């Protein structure tokens, strides 16, 4: 597994965090970077759309990874900056958590960065990830 600190991964995501507006939409106000099991870094930003067809920064980073024919995520982070300029880590939403899991079942062991000194495995932040559950 590649060795990259939470601070290094956070800094990588922060480098692509460049919010801007197009009309009434905000693009890139959340950025994500992931590191694969092979040690490659991929980043992406969120795209907000009025119709709900936009996607999260994690989706953009994962799409870049899959384009490069990689599927195993060792570690992932998303960041956001508030109006006062303070940087925050954004845990993946439920849709992103499920997306990470579906890319490769082994991604249940992905380390999700929750802060500079805090992280958890995807399986621990994605409740009820084992299934289907038999009723008989």
DOGU-763147 format. One record per residue (C-alpha): residue number from 1; residue in one letter; x, y, z. Coordinates in nm, 4 decimals. Example, Ala and Ser with C-alpha at 12.3 -4.5 7.8 and 13.67 -1.06 7.14 Angstrom:
[1, "a", [1.2300, -0.4500, 0.7800]];
[2, "s", [1.3670, -0.1060, 0.7140]];
***
This chain:
[1, "x", [0.0000, 0.0000, 0.0000]];
[2, "x", [0.1387, 0.3429, -0.0894]];
[3, "x", [0.2507, 0.5678, 0.1914]];
[4, "x", [0.0964, 0.9124, 0.1735]];
[5, "x", [0.0008, 1.1089, 0.4797]];
[6, "x", [-0.3386, 1.2630, 0.5352]];
[7, "x", [-0.1744, 1.6077, 0.5157]];
[8, "x", [-0.0174, 1.5246, 0.1773]];
[9, "x", [-0.3461, 1.3970, 0.0371]];
[10, "x", [-0.5341, 1.6988, 0.1739]];
[11, "x", [-0.2750, 1.9320, 0.0152]];
[12, "x", [-0.3128, 1.7535, -0.3184]];
[13, "x", [-0.6901, 1.8038, -0.3125]];
[14, "x", [-0.6473, 2.1658, -0.2031]];
[15, "x", [-0.4317, 2.2332, -0.5124]];
[16, "x", [-0.7300, 2.1685, -0.7427]];
[17, "x", [-0.9822, 2.3547, -0.5255]];
[18, "x", [-1.0722, 2.6572, -0.7410]];
[19, "x", [-1.4415, 2.7437, -0.7005]];
[20, "x", [-1.5918, 2.9491, -0.9808]];
[21, "x", [-1.9354, 3.0308, -1.1089]];
[22, "x", [-2.0894, 2.9896, -1.4486]];
[23, "x", [-2.4239, 3.1659, -1.4531]];
[24, "x", [-2.5883, 3.0706, -1.1257]];
[25, "x", [-2.3918, 2.7462, -1.0816]];
[26, "x", [-2.0844, 2.6914, -0.8655]];
[27, "x", [-1.8181, 2.4558, -0.9970]];
[28, "x", [-1.5166, 2.3178, -0.8138]];
[29, "x", [-1.6049, 2.4285, -0.4614]];
[30, "x", [-1.5264, 2.0753, -0.3390]];
[31, "x", [-1.2137, 1.8928, -0.4545]];
[32, "x", [-1.1051, 1.5342, -0.4030]];
[33, "x", [-0.7823, 1.3406, -0.4398]];
[34, "x", [-0.7387, 0.9676, -0.4107]];
[35, "x", [-0.4363, 0.7433, -0.4128]];
[36, "x", [-0.4646, 0.3995, -0.5705]];
[37, "x", [-0.3205, 0.0731, -0.4458]];
[38, "x", [-0.0547, 0.1189, -0.7180]];
[39, "x", [0.0402, 0.4618, -0.5781]];
[40, "x", [-0.1079, 0.6904, -0.8465]];
[41, "x", [-0.2887, 1.0102, -0.7489]];
[42, "x", [-0.6098, 1.1251, -0.9179]];
[43, "x", [-0.8031, 1.4438, -0.8450]];
[44, "x", [-1.1352, 1.5949, -0.9421]];
[45, "x", [-1.3831, 1.8654, -0.8522]];
[46, "x", [-1.7585, 1.8753, -0.8081]];
[47, "x", [-1.9936, 1.9954, -1.0788]];
[48, "x", [-2.3192, 2.1512, -0.9614]];
[49, "x", [-2.6126, 2.1480, -1.2032]];
[50, "x", [-2.9681, 2.2676, -1.1656]];
[51, "x", [-3.1188, 1.9389, -1.2764]];
[52, "x", [-2.9463, 1.7183, -1.0213]];
[53, "x", [-2.7295, 1.5485, -1.2840]];
[54, "x", [-2.4088, 1.6978, -1.1505]];
[55, "x", [-2.1615, 1.4981, -0.9516]];
[56, "x", [-1.9359, 1.5099, -0.6497]];
[57, "x", [-1.5611, 1.5661, -0.6501]];
[58, "x", [-1.5053, 1.2030, -0.5512]];
[59, "x", [-1.6878, 1.0919, -0.8665]];
[60, "x", [-1.4594, 1.3095, -1.0809]];
[61, "x", [-1.1436, 1.1718, -0.9156]];
[62, "x", [-1.2707, 0.8146, -0.9501]];
[63, "x", [-1.3597, 0.8729, -1.3161]];
[64, "x", [-0.9998, 0.9855, -1.3808]];
[65, "x", [-0.8739, 0.6731, -1.2034]];
[66, "x", [-1.1000, 0.4398, -1.4029]];
[67, "x", [-0.9972, 0.6153, -1.7262]];
[68, "x", [-0.6414, 0.5105, -1.6385]];
[69, "x", [-0.7684, 0.1522, -1.5856]];
[70, "x", [-0.7222, 0.1468, -1.2101]];
[71, "x", [-0.9970, 0.0460, -0.9687]];
[72, "x", [-0.8518, -0.0033, -0.6186]];
[73, "x", [-0.8537, 0.3052, -0.3956]];
[74, "x", [-0.6112, 0.2994, -0.1042]];
[75, "x", [-0.7098, 0.6388, 0.0396]];
[76, "x", [-0.9447, 0.9246, -0.0519]];
[77, "x", [-1.0208, 1.2753, 0.0722]];
[78, "x", [-1.2470, 1.5643, -0.0246]];
[79, "x", [-1.1954, 1.9252, 0.0856]];
[80, "x", [-1.4003, 2.2444, 0.0912]];
[81, "x", [-1.3144, 2.6022, 0.1912]];
[82, "x", [-1.5712, 2.8107, 0.3804]];
[83, "x", [-1.6410, 3.1798, 0.3200]];
[84, "x", [-1.3823, 3.2769, 0.5810]];
[85, "x", [-1.1136, 3.0785, 0.3962]];
[86, "x", [-1.0809, 2.7895, 0.6416]];
[87, "x", [-1.0183, 2.4521, 0.4797]];
[88, "x", [-1.2406, 2.1599, 0.5840]];
[89, "x", [-1.2421, 1.7892, 0.5086]];
[90, "x", [-1.5739, 1.6742, 0.3648]];
[91, "x", [-1.6653, 1.3082, 0.4307]];
[92, "x", [-1.8075, 1.1357, 0.1231]];
[93, "x", [-2.1846, 1.1498, 0.0940]];
[94, "x", [-2.3848, 0.8276, 0.0847]];
[95, "x", [-2.3911, 0.8247, -0.2959]];
[96, "x", [-2.0110, 0.8568, -0.3070]];
[97, "x", [-1.9617, 0.5882, -0.0423]];
[98, "x", [-2.1710, 0.3455, -0.2454]];
[99, "x", [-1.9969, 0.4487, -0.5697]];
[100, "x", [-1.6536, 0.3791, -0.4169]];
[101, "x", [-1.7745, 0.0355, -0.3047]];
[102, "x", [-1.9207, -0.0529, -0.6422]];
[103, "x", [-1.6055, 0.0346, -0.8382]];
[104, "x", [-1.4281, -0.2602, -0.6726]];
[105, "x", [-1.5521, -0.4679, -0.3756]];
[106, "x", [-1.2032, -0.4449, -0.2217]];
[107, "x", [-1.2619, -0.0710, -0.1840]];
[108, "x", [-1.4516, -0.1502, 0.1352]];
[109, "x", [-1.1025, -0.1283, 0.2857]];
[110, "x", [-1.0365, 0.2176, 0.1381]];
[111, "x", [-0.9109, 0.4615, 0.3978]];
[112, "x", [-1.1466, 0.7610, 0.4088]];
[113, "x", [-0.9689, 1.0694, 0.5415]];
[114, "x", [-1.1856, 1.2464, 0.7992]];
[115, "x", [-0.9258, 1.4965, 0.9220]];
[116, "x", [-0.5523, 1.5551, 0.9508]];
[117, "x", [-0.5199, 1.2776, 1.2095]];
[118, "x", [-0.8428, 1.0880, 1.1614]];
[119, "x", [-0.9598, 0.8335, 0.9069]];
[120, "x", [-1.1803, 0.5274, 0.8844]];
[121, "x", [-1.2235, 0.2358, 0.6477]];
[122, "x", [-1.5076, 0.2711, 0.3997]];
[123, "x", [-1.6753, -0.0390, 0.5460]];
[124, "x", [-1.7020, 0.1457, 0.8776]];
[125, "x", [-1.8617, 0.4587, 0.7300]];
[126, "x", [-2.0905, 0.2729, 0.4880]];
[127, "x", [-2.3556, 0.1089, 0.7042]];
[128, "x", [-2.5137, -0.2159, 0.5969]];
[129, "x", [-2.2578, -0.2809, 0.3212]];
[130, "x", [-2.3017, -0.6568, 0.3322]];
[131, "x", [-2.5915, -0.8007, 0.1411]];
[132, "x", [-2.8244, -0.9251, 0.0282]];
[133, "x", [-2.9629, -1.0313, 0.3613]];
[134, "x", [-3.1784, -1.3422, 0.3509]];
[135, "x", [-3.5168, -1.3263, 0.5237]];
[136, "x", [-3.5429, -1.7040, 0.5523]];
***
